[in-house]
Amino acid sequence: MTTHSNTPAGWHPDPHGAPQLLRWWDGSRWTEHTSPVPQGQGQPAQGQSAQGQPAQQAPAQQVPQQPQAPQGQFGQPQAAQVPQGQFGQPQAAPVAPPAADPAKVQRQVQRQAGVTPTAQGGGTLFTEPVLVVNQKAKLIELTNEYSVMDQAGNTLGSVVQVGQSTLKKVARFVASIDQFMTHKLEIRDAYGQPQMLLTRPRKFMKSRVIVERADGQPVGEIVQQNMIGKINFAMMVNGQQVGAIKAENWRAWNFSIVDHADNEVARITKTWEGLAKTMFTTADNYVLQIHYQLPEPLLSLVVATALTVDTALKQDARGFG
């Protein structure tokens, strides 16, 4: 179904596919308010609200499937939805990522990362002040996968590695040669729709991550500056540095993100993923805290930072090599 801004406000069948559930459409976007379908009453007929009132001059139109991007705490619109397979990679139908344990995520944010609860944002990858990025743990990791949540544990999206051939997966299994391979990570929203693509070309010493929008338009690059001491990355747009990612210690676990004037705008905190994951997998968990509203393209680069750090520094040792 497609989105029509003239669809009347009211209770409509839940576009997320929940059976026997109604969701409130305020005339421009879906809200978080839901209500069960009254007993003895099926789904409301098309063009009619759940209260039985006819829609306003909207014959034969379909109920919106996805909300238009809300203006959240940071006032940034959600990236436009785009067709599947736009990056040239075969892609299955979008599937919403599984829900996380909210209590576990909240402990990760508040106790491990030390982030004080703040007001919720707009409910998207680009409008929340806190993003929790947790990597899916695998004993043998051949495809990187991450879940992205807000500070309350609500799913905001996912990240999936794309473009890997069978030969490449075999090579990753038998040898630790990830740094000599090109890696592509697709950032998807809560509906499974691509939002950005991160490409880390094969490297020898220092990493470079290319950030693109879903339609292929370039956002910028995140470039590793040094290999010894506290690791730093420069955030570049059209050849100009707009910010930096600075490790706070030589272990490169926590990072301060600054703008072009060296003012801190966000922070990355690596949280402990548990003894079993630490010993037997390469999975890492991060909390990204954005301090205040950021302009584009700095906002998109900051959203990509936790994944950049993990891909550039933490994911080059795996397999049996």
VODOFI-236402 format. One record per residue (C-alpha): x, y, z; residue number from 1. Coordinates in pm, whole numbers, padded with zeros to 5 digits. Layout:
% residues N
X,Y,Z,NUM
...
END
This chain:
% residues 321
00000,00000,00000,1
00107,00358,-00057,2
00091,00664,00168,3
-00179,00930,00104,4
-00162,01248,00305,5
-00539,01305,00255,6
-00638,00987,00435,7
-00872,01099,00715,8
-00764,01074,01077,9
-00909,00780,01264,10
-00864,00416,01365,11
-00748,00198,01077,12
-00617,-00159,01037,13
-00264,-00179,01173,14
-00027,-00145,00871,15
00240,-00345,01056,16
00035,-00658,01001,17
-00090,-00721,01355,18
-00421,-00915,01327,19
-00731,-00774,01494,20
-00548,-00453,01588,21
-00626,-00093,01500,22
-00375,00193,01494,23
-00452,00567,01506,24
-00370,00764,01188,25
-00360,01139,01274,26
-00399,01253,00915,27
-00027,01269,00834,28
00142,00976,01013,29
00083,00666,01222,30
00098,00717,01599,31
00193,00476,01878,32
-00172,00445,01990,33
-00337,00108,01922,34
-00670,-00051,02005,35
-00813,-00401,01959,36
-01091,-00450,01704,37
-01424,-00465,01893,38
-01569,-00815,01928,39
-01816,-00902,01658,40
-01666,-00642,01427,41
-01412,-00723,01157,42
-01157,-00488,01016,43
-01313,-00150,00926,44
-01420,-00124,00568,45
-01197,00074,00337,46
-01287,00442,00345,47
-01447,00413,00691,48
-01294,00475,01033,49
-01332,00235,01325,50
-01598,00461,01477,51
-01821,00390,01179,52
-01793,00740,01039,53
-01740,00765,00663,54
-01408,00897,00538,55
-01393,01245,00388,56
-01410,01221,00009,57
-01150,00947,-00013,58
-01305,00676,-00232,59
-01097,00379,-00345,60
-00780,00495,-00169,61
-00560,00269,00036,62
-00465,00310,00399,63
-00102,00418,00442,64
00137,00137,00516,65
00418,00333,00678,66
00423,00666,00860,67
00584,00969,00712,68
00898,01046,00906,69
00798,01226,01230,70
00977,01538,01341,71
01143,01413,01655,72
01369,01566,01914,73
01631,01636,01651,74
01387,01752,01383,75
01550,01542,01111,76
01327,01381,00847,77
01358,01012,00789,78
01537,00916,00470,79
01309,00846,00175,80
01195,00490,00124,81
01353,00331,-00178,82
01305,00013,-00380,83
01479,-00304,-00284,84
01796,-00412,-00450,85
01907,-00057,-00530,86
02266,-00131,-00435,87
02283,-00406,-00693,88
02257,-00680,-00432,89
01982,-00947,-00429,90
01756,-00869,-00136,91
01475,-01061,00024,92
01148,-00899,00120,93
01195,-00658,00414,94
01144,-00822,00751,95
01128,-00627,01076,96
01412,-00723,01312,97
01317,-00921,01624,98
01237,-00721,01933,99
01503,-00696,02204,100
01455,-00737,02578,101
01376,-00378,02687,102
01502,-00429,03043,103
01836,-00564,02917,104
01879,-00273,02677,105
01795,-00020,02948,106
02056,-00174,03179,107
02307,-00157,02897,108
02236,00212,02842,109
02205,00330,03200,110
02440,00105,03398,111
02707,00001,03151,112
02722,00312,02931,113
02630,00551,03211,114
02378,00737,02997,115
02106,00920,03190,116
01758,00857,03046,117
01650,01141,02821,118
01332,01233,02639,119
01239,00998,02356,120
01299,01124,02006,121
01097,01071,01690,122
01127,00694,01681,123
01364,00663,01382,124
01733,00608,01326,125
01778,00981,01262,126
01561,01131,01535,127
01660,00944,01853,128
01917,01089,02097,129
02045,00741,02194,130
02113,00450,01959,131
02201,00106,02094,132
02396,-00099,01839,133
02434,-00466,01932,134
02601,-00721,01709,135
02443,-01061,01667,136
02667,-01318,01834,137
02786,-01609,01621,138
03046,-01871,01702,139
03170,-01859,01342,140
03089,-01521,01195,141
03067,-01510,00817,142
02811,-01231,00782,143
02801,-00932,01016,144
02458,-00846,01154,145
02353,-00581,01406,146
02031,-00468,01570,147
01969,-00099,01642,148
01739,00011,01926,149
01650,00324,02119,150
01726,00373,02488,151
01400,00198,02590,152
01472,-00113,02383,153
01238,-00032,02093,154
01364,-00158,01758,155
01472,00120,01523,156
01639,-00084,01253,157
01909,-00332,01166,158
02240,-00357,00984,159
02321,-00646,00751,160
02635,-00723,00555,161
02557,-00751,00183,162
02739,-00846,-00134,163
02931,-01150,-00007,164
02994,-01436,-00248,165
03017,-01796,-00135,166
03390,-01792,-00206,167
03435,-01491,00020,168
03248,-01661,00304,169
03468,-01968,00270,170
03778,-01749,00281,171
03654,-01578,00598,172
03592,-01918,00755,173
03938,-02063,00696,174
04156,-01754,00741,175
04170,-01421,00924,176
04190,-01204,00615,177
03898,-00967,00671,178
04117,-00658,00645,179
04208,-00751,00288,180
03841,-00774,00184,181
03587,-00509,00095,182
03288,-00504,00332,183
02946,-00351,00267,184
02693,-00290,00545,185
02335,-00190,00467,186
02158,00014,00736,187
01783,-00056,00733,188
01495,00105,00920,189
01243,-00075,01140,190
01047,-00180,00829,191
01349,-00337,00661,192
01391,-00056,00407,193
01751,00052,00325,194
01856,00393,00457,195
02234,00404,00410,196
02516,00190,00276,197
02859,00175,00443,198
03147,00045,00232,199
03486,-00032,00381,200
03729,-00100,00095,201
04002,-00356,00148,202
04276,-00215,00364,203
04638,-00280,00444,204
04701,-00045,00735,205
04431,00219,00789,206
04057,00191,00732,207
03831,00412,00526,208
03449,00387,00528,209
03240,00538,00249,210
02889,00647,00355,211
02611,00667,00094,212
02239,00728,00110,213
01991,00466,-00001,214
01964,00619,-00348,215
02341,00606,-00397,216
02405,00973,-00323,217
02733,01020,-00133,218
02722,01145,00226,219
03092,01148,00309,220
03381,00936,00431,221
03516,00834,00770,222
03892,00795,00745,223
04130,00645,01002,224
04412,00888,01078,225
04663,00684,01279,226
04751,00332,01394,227
04948,00392,01713,228
04815,00543,02034,229
04465,00681,02060,230
04294,00603,01730,231
04131,00897,01550,232
03902,00912,01248,233
03828,01218,01034,234
03474,01271,00901,235
03508,01416,00552,236
03253,01571,00315,237
03361,01688,-00030,238
03723,01694,00081,239
03653,01908,00389,240
03669,01778,00746,241
03337,01828,00927,242
03420,01638,01243,243
03625,01364,01403,244
03597,01047,01610,245
03857,01039,01888,246
03942,00736,02101,247
03970,00817,02470,248
04227,00545,02540,249
04466,00318,02354,250
04223,00025,02373,251
03985,00221,02145,252
03672,00125,02337,253
03513,00466,02401,254
03512,00755,02157,255
03431,01125,02164,256
03271,01261,01845,257
03343,01628,01774,258
03239,01877,01506,259
03472,02088,01288,260
03531,02326,01583,261
03631,02036,01813,262
03311,02061,02020,263
03181,01726,02141,264
02848,01645,01976,265
02817,01273,02059,266
02984,00980,02232,267
03035,00610,02161,268
03061,00376,02460,269
03150,00010,02412,270
02953,-00199,02660,271
03044,-00540,02797,272
02863,-00808,02599,273
02904,-01088,02854,274
03175,-01345,02927,275
03062,-01603,02672,276
03038,-01352,02387,277
03369,-01195,02481,278
03556,-01527,02488,279
03402,-01712,02195,280
03274,-01451,01948,281
03376,-01119,01796,282
03036,-00960,01867,283
03051,-00611,02018,284
02786,-00380,02164,285
02787,-00001,02154,286
02579,00290,02282,287
02580,00607,02073,288
02462,00919,02257,289
02392,01231,02047,290
02398,01542,02264,291
02186,01779,02054,292
02033,01839,01715,293
02286,01801,01435,294
02270,01925,01076,295
02314,01705,00773,296
02540,01553,00657,297
02703,01546,01003,298
02400,01368,01151,299
02417,01079,00903,300
02792,01043,00956,301
02742,01036,01334,302
02471,00768,01300,303
02725,00560,01106,304
03007,00606,01360,305
02950,00305,01589,306
02938,00072,01290,307
03244,00240,01142,308
03445,00186,01458,309
03340,-00177,01484,310
03406,-00254,01117,311
03734,-00064,01103,312
03892,-00182,01427,313
03712,-00477,01586,314
03610,-00714,01308,315
03937,-00808,01140,316
04015,-01112,01355,317
03787,-01414,01305,318
03779,-01756,01151,319
04043,-02022,01213,320
04340,-01843,01053,321
END
